[in-house]
Amino acid sequence: MNAVFDSSALSSSLKEGLKQIEEAQSSKDLESVHSKYFGSQGLFSLASKSIGSLQKEERKEAGEFFGRCKKEFDGAFLKKKEEVEAKEEKEKLESERVDMTLPFTRFPMGSLHPITLASRKIEAFFTSLGWSLGEGPEIEHAWYNFDALNFPPDHPARQMQDTFYLSPEESCLVLRTQTSSTQVRELISGPLPLYTASIGKVFRSDPLDAFHSPVFHQCEGLAVDEGLSVSDLKGVLKALSAYLFGEADIRLRPSYFPFTEPSFEMDMLLGGEGG
């Protein structure tokens, strides 16, 4: 493009520019076309500058012609730009799409501890009978843990070798040795008749071996009502055994516990003779 305004050359440049716009395949191609015609040395930029050198009567006509050409170029450019950007956006989304049908690595989920599972199963058994579930502190006052359960001050279970005592000594606090302390609290606060079960951690100052542990879990039930007998106790124990282990033979053996009279221990036979 010469410094002198040439409408014929501008028309040719417009035709060429429109063709290049139509052939553009990307935003980068379009920017290259735009720079070619409207950059500092672009064909349309030079034509715009050359209008100023025309005579006054020619300047208006040239300006109007240039405006029509620029409008046509800009319209085609913007339309093509929208098409190209839409196509590029679609391609980008397609490349970033996550195929949800693809298999993925399944990480193993955690599970409840066997003690938790057993505790919940026992709780479900007693609640199915309509019993309440009692809860009590693991750090217990000696009165609830011993005195209220008929353990005299000189009872062997109250000695340091069997019980964890907390400092200071005058606090009379211990780590509970049985969940029976929870039943004492239920008897004091709960109305009669009372049917309650308690499950939880208990603590004994025992060496760790195949039969002993300083920490273990215990379950106890307490029923206080008129007309109850040993047969009711045996019926509950037999039902609990069947619920946990399936059908089993049980027997009660007389035993001694300072807080109950009469007292029994239970034996259970699974699988019958030789099982």
ABEGO torsion letter per residue (X at the ends): XBABBBAAAAAAAAAAAAAAAAABABAAAAAAAAAAAABAABAAAAAAAAAAABBAAAAAAAAAAAAAAAAAAAAAAAAAAAAAAAAAAAAAAAAABBBAABBBBBBBBBBBBAAAAAAAAAAAAAAAAGBBBBBBBABBBAAAAAAAAGBBAABAAABAAABBBBOBAAAGBBBBABAAAAAAAAAAABBOBBBBBBBEBBBBBBBBBAABBABBBBBBBBBBBBGBBAAAAAAAAAAAAAAAAEBBBBBBBBBBBAABOBBBBBBBBBGEBGX
